[in-house]
Amino acid sequence: MGAAAAGFNPPARMGMQAVSCPVNCHFQDNTHMSEPKDIAALRLQLHELQVEHRDLDEIIARLLQTPPRDDLLLRRLKKRKLQLKDRIALIERMIEPDVPA
């Protein structure tokens, strides 16, 4: 079974959890999702992830300013922030895929 048929799961690098496709986005015949409700669901999820990413950024900045620093907590928050960034990029590509030149 190919990657498109099984859904998209990025490599498990640095202990990241696999990201499953949030909606039925399995591409057949190189077509893109055209269901408005699917796109709307993706946009909603994208917004929620962006808000969480921004909140983590603020939390990390505050933790860095207040001694004593909890390095383990900072590492975990930064890791979660990177996971969110990857998921945001994936959903953005699903909403507006790159057009080959």
Backbone hydrogen bonds in HBPLUS format (Angstrom, degrees):
<---DONOR---> <-ACCEPTOR-->    atom                        ^
c    i                          cat <-CA-CA->   ^        H-A-AA   ^      H-
h    n   atom  resd res      DA  || num        DHA   H-A  angle D-A-AA Bond
n    s   type  num  typ     dist DA aas  dist angle  dist       angle   num
A0006-ALA N   A0002-GLY O   3.07 MM   4  6.25 144.4  2.20 147.1 157.2     1
A0013-ARG N   A0011-PRO O   2.87 MM   2  5.63 126.0  2.16 110.5  94.1     2
A0016-MET N   A0013-ARG O   3.03 MM   3  5.66 158.4  2.08 121.0 127.1     3
A0025-CYS N   A0023-VAL O   2.77 MM   2  5.60 109.2  2.28 120.0 102.7     4
A0031-THR N   A0028-GLN O   3.16 MM   3  5.95 155.6  2.22 123.9 128.6     5
A0038-ASP N   A0035-GLU O   3.08 MM   3  5.25 122.8  2.42 101.5 115.7     6
A0039-ILE N   A0035-GLU O   3.07 MM   4  6.40 161.0  2.11 157.0 162.1     7
A0040-ALA N   A0036-PRO O   2.85 MM   4  6.02 157.7  1.90 147.6 154.3     8
A0041-ALA N   A0037-LYS O   2.94 MM   4  6.06 153.3  2.01 139.8 146.7     9
A0042-LEU N   A0038-ASP O   2.94 MM   4  6.21 153.5  2.02 145.6 153.0    10
A0043-ARG N   A0039-ILE O   2.85 MM   4  6.12 157.3  1.90 150.3 156.7    11
A0044-LEU N   A0040-ALA O   2.98 MM   4  6.19 154.1  2.05 146.5 153.2    12
A0045-GLN N   A0041-ALA O   2.98 MM   4  6.21 163.8  2.01 147.7 152.1    13
A0046-LEU N   A0042-LEU O   2.77 MM   4  5.94 156.6  1.82 149.2 156.7    14
A0047-HIS N   A0043-ARG O   2.96 MM   4  6.16 159.0  2.01 145.1 149.9    15
A0048-GLU N   A0044-LEU O   3.05 MM   4  6.34 162.6  2.08 151.1 155.4    16
A0049-LEU N   A0045-GLN O   2.96 MM   4  6.20 158.6  2.00 152.5 158.0    17
A0050-GLN N   A0046-LEU O   2.93 MM   4  6.14 156.1  1.98 150.9 157.8    18
A0051-VAL N   A0047-HIS O   2.98 MM   4  6.23 154.5  2.04 151.1 157.6    19
A0052-GLU N   A0048-GLU O   3.05 MM   4  6.30 161.9  2.09 146.1 150.9    20
A0053-HIS N   A0049-LEU O   2.87 MM   4  6.05 155.7  1.93 147.9 154.9    21
A0054-ARG N   A0050-GLN O   2.97 MM   4  6.16 158.9  2.01 145.9 151.0    22
A0055-ASP N   A0051-VAL O   2.91 MM   4  6.15 158.1  1.96 150.4 156.8    23
A0056-LEU N   A0052-GLU O   2.93 MM   4  6.15 157.6  1.98 148.7 154.4    24
A0057-ASP N   A0053-HIS O   3.04 MM   4  6.30 150.6  2.13 143.1 151.2    25
A0058-GLU N   A0054-ARG O   3.12 MM   4  6.48 153.5  2.20 147.9 153.7    26
A0059-ILE N   A0055-ASP O   2.96 MM   4  6.25 161.0  1.99 152.5 158.0    27
A0060-ILE N   A0056-LEU O   2.87 MM   4  6.01 165.7  1.89 154.2 157.7    28
A0061-ALA N   A0057-ASP O   3.06 MM   4  6.24 158.7  2.11 143.4 149.3    29
A0062-ARG N   A0058-GLU O   2.99 MM   4  6.26 157.2  2.05 149.5 155.3    30
A0063-LEU N   A0059-ILE O   2.93 MM   4  6.17 159.1  1.97 151.9 157.8    31
A0064-LEU N   A0060-ILE O   3.01 MM   4  6.22 149.4  2.10 148.0 155.8    32
A0065-GLN N   A0062-ARG O   3.10 MM   3  5.18 134.7  2.32  97.4 109.8    33
A0066-THR N   A0062-ARG O   3.24 MM   4  6.47 130.7  2.49 145.0 157.0    34
A0074-LEU N   A0070-ASP O   2.96 MM   4  6.24 161.5  1.99 155.4 161.4    35
A0075-ARG N   A0071-ASP O   2.92 MM   4  6.13 159.2  1.97 147.7 152.8    36
A0076-ARG N   A0072-LEU O   3.03 MM   4  6.30 160.3  2.07 149.8 154.9    37
A0077-LEU N   A0073-LEU O   2.90 MM   4  6.12 161.4  1.93 154.9 159.9    38
A0078-LYS N   A0074-LEU O   2.90 MM   4  6.07 160.5  1.94 151.4 156.9    39
A0079-LYS N   A0075-ARG O   2.94 MM   4  6.09 152.3  2.02 145.0 152.8    40
A0080-ARG N   A0076-ARG O   2.97 MM   4  6.20 159.7  2.01 147.6 152.8    41
A0081-LYS N   A0077-LEU O   2.90 MM   4  6.12 153.0  1.98 144.7 152.6    42
A0082-LEU N   A0078-LYS O   2.99 MM   4  6.27 152.6  2.06 145.3 151.7    43
A0083-GLN N   A0079-LYS O   2.99 MM   4  6.31 153.3  2.06 147.9 155.5    44
A0084-LEU N   A0080-ARG O   2.92 MM   4  6.20 157.0  1.97 150.1 156.3    45
A0085-LYS N   A0081-LYS O   2.94 MM   4  6.21 153.2  2.01 144.1 151.8    46
A0086-ASP N   A0082-LEU O   3.01 MM   4  6.30 155.6  2.07 148.3 153.6    47
A0087-ARG N   A0083-GLN O   3.01 MM   4  6.30 158.5  2.06 149.5 155.3    48
A0088-ILE N   A0084-LEU O   2.80 MM   4  6.00 157.2  1.85 154.4 161.0    49
A0089-ALA N   A0085-LYS O   3.01 MM   4  6.21 161.4  2.04 147.5 152.1    50
A0090-LEU N   A0086-ASP O   3.00 MM   4  6.23 154.9  2.06 144.7 151.8    51
A0091-ILE N   A0087-ARG O   2.98 MM   4  6.21 165.6  2.00 152.1 155.0    52
A0092-GLU N   A0088-ILE O   2.92 MM   4  6.11 158.4  1.97 150.8 157.4    53
A0093-ARG N   A0089-ALA O   3.01 MM   4  6.23 152.5  2.09 145.2 152.0    54
A0094-MET N   A0090-LEU O   2.99 MM   4  6.28 143.3  2.13 143.2 154.0    55
A0095-ILE N   A0091-ILE O   2.94 MM   4  6.20 150.0  2.03 150.4 157.7    56
A0096-GLU N   A0092-GLU O   2.95 MM   4  6.06 169.9  1.96 151.0 154.1    57
